[in-house]
Amino acid sequence: MTKGKIILIPTPLGDINPLTVLAQPAVDVINSLNYFAVENLKTARRFLKKLNRVRNIDTTEFIVLNKKSTDQTRLEIIQKLLAGKTIGILSEAGLPVVADPGSALVLMAHQNRIPVTALAHDSSITTALACSGLQGQSFTFHGYLSRDDKERKKQLQRIESFIGQNRQTQIFIETPYRNDKIFEAVKAACRPDTHLCAAGNLNCPGETIITAQVREWGNININKYKKKPTVFLLG
């Protein structure tokens, strides 16, 4: 029996119509699928309905795949793939697996020689890097930093040391409602002449991308980033 495959499906980085950012060939692939592993059921249903108004959501099969998912859930998906079913993976925003759940499933797919592919789409990480003006030849993505103030300060100081040692831009993200804490943490932990770029609401209305030295951020209105998905870069 021919195995199915995993298709990683990109979603918009904000609350915009996906038809404005996804190419028609990608839309056609998504509309051909009837089985999805999704981070959030409600968001996934809304996304698919926007792509195809005539889709019968009630006959579309979903399984929740998030950070709380167990190996049993992943094995259930693998069994369907081995039985020939192709599955689309959807996360809340951006490309699944990158700073989102799904890597354990993808690794299990490779271990079972199940094909994995991704529909083309911009990444918030590389889009922010390109727009930052910081070193684009070498960079490190750290995902989310610690929520503990003391540990986060140590992380930022360690991350900052890589800029000079390795000539690398350092990239991280935070839950939107905690953006103000990140600005304060960077100002407290990093050198005044280090550059900080904050790229918020990428490719969406209200997009804000500013690169300035840490000392200059005291004069910048950070309310522009309040509760907006933001990528932070140090360089």
N, C-alpha and C positions, 0 to 999 in steps of 0.2 A: 504493500500500500504506500502511495506517495505521501510523504509527510507534509503537513501544513507549514506555515512560517509565521514569524512575528513581524509585524509592521509597527514601527514606532511613529506615532502620529503627532505632529507639532500642533499646538494650539496658540492662539494669540496671547500676548503678554498682558493684555488688559481687556476690559469689557468692550470689545469692538466686534463688528461683524466679521467672522472668519473668512467670508468670501472676498473681503477686501485685501487679504494678505496671502491666501492660499491659491496656488496656481490651479487651473482647471484639471490638469492630469492628476494632481494630488486629490482633489475633491472627488474625481471619478473613482479613484482607488478606495477612498474612505466609504463612499456610497455603495461600493460593491460588497462591503463586509457586513456581516450580521452577528459577529461575536466580538466583544470588547472586554479587555481588562482595564479598569478605570480607577483612578485615585478617588474620585468623588462622583457618585451616581447621578446626583441632581445636575451638576455642572456638565457631565458627559452627555446626558440626555438633551440638555439645552443646546450644546454645541452641535450635536448631530442633527437636531431638528432645524437649526439655522442653515445647515448645509443642504438639507433635503426635506422640504416641507411635506412631501408625500410619504416620507418614511413612517412605517408603523412601529413606533417605539415599543409597543407592547409585545411585538414578536421579535424584537432585537434582544439578543442574549447578553447579559452583563455579569461580570464577576468583579468584586472590589479587590483592588491590589494597592495597598498602601503600606506605610511603615509598620503597621501592626499585623500585617499578613503573615501567616505561618507557612512552613514548608509544605504542609498539607494542601493549602490553597494553591501554592505554586505547582505542586505535583498534579493537582487536578487540571490545571491549565496545560501542563506538559502532556498529559494523557490525551487531551483533546487535539493538541498539535500532532502527536504521534498518530492519531486516528485520521489525520488529513485536514483538520480544520485550521484555517488561517485566522489569526487573532490580531486585532489592532489594540495597541496600548495607548491610553490617554492619561495625561497628568493634568493638574490644574492649570498650568501655564507653561509655555515653552516646549522644549523637546523632552519627552520622558527619559528617565534614568539619570540625566545630568542634573545633579542637585535635587533629584526627585526619586521616588521609589521605582524599583524595577530591575536594578542591576542583578540581583540574585536570580530572578527569573531568566534574564537574558543569559547569564552564565550557565544555568541548568539547560537552557536550549542548546547552547554550544556543546555542552557535554553529551547531549543526545543527538548531535549533528543535525539540529533543526535550524534552517536558515533564519537569519535575522537581517532586516533591512530597515531603513528610515526614510521617510518622505522629506525632501529638501525643505529647509526653512532656516531663517536667521536664528542664531542663538543670542540671547540677551548678553551672555558673557563676552562673546567676540564682538558683538555690536558695540557694547560699552567700551571695549578695548580700542576698537578702531576709532571711535569718536573722542577718546580721551586725550590723545596726543602723547601718551606715555609709550614706553618701549613695547613694540608689538612683535618683536622677533622671539622673545622669550618671556614666558609668564607662568605663574602658578595660581591655581584656583583652590581656595581653602574651604569653600562652602560656608556654613554657618559658624560663627565664632561662639565661644562660651557665653552663657548668660550671667555667669558669676563675674562681678566687676573686677576682682583681683586677678582671676585667671585670664579674663579678656585683655586686661592691660598687659600681662606677660605675653600673651599671644601676639598682640599688636607690636610690641617691642621686638619680639623674635621675628615676626614677619617683616618688619621694617629693616632689620639687619640684612635680610636676603637681597634687598634692593641694590645695595652697594656691593655685597659679596658676589652675587651671581648676575648682576645687571638684569634683574627680572622685575617686571611689574607684578604686584601682588593683588589678587582679586578675591573678594568675599561678598557675601550677601547677608541680609537680615530680614526678619519678619517685618513687614511695612510699619506696623504700629510701634516698633522699637527703633526706628531710624534716628530719632533724636538722641537716643542713648549712644548710638554709634558715633555720631558727630562729637558728642562730648567726650567719649572714650578716646577717639583719635586725637583730639586737641590736648588731652591730658597725657597721652602715652607717647606720641610721636614728636619728632624734631620739628621746629617751626618752618624749616625750609623744605621738608618733604612735601611732595605734591599729593593731594587727595582729589580724586575725581568721583563725583556722585552722579550716576546716570539713572534718572527716575522716569517711570512711565514710558519706557522705550517703545517707539513706533505707535504710540497712542496719543490722544489729545492730552495736552498738558505736559508733554515730554520736556524734561529739564536735564541738561547735561552741562555741568560746570567743573572745570579743572582749575585748582588754585593751590597755592602753598597753604600749609596748615595754619600759619599765622594769619592768612587772609580770610579764612573761613569765619573768623569772629565778626566780620563785617558783611557776611552774606546771609540773606534771609533763608534759613533752612526750612521755614514753613512750606516752601515750595515742594518739599519732599514728604510732607506729613501724610502718613498712611498710603504712600505710593510705593509700588514695588521698585526697589532701587538696587543697583549694582555698585559696589564701592571698590575703588582701585587706588593703590598706593604706588608711587614711583618717584 
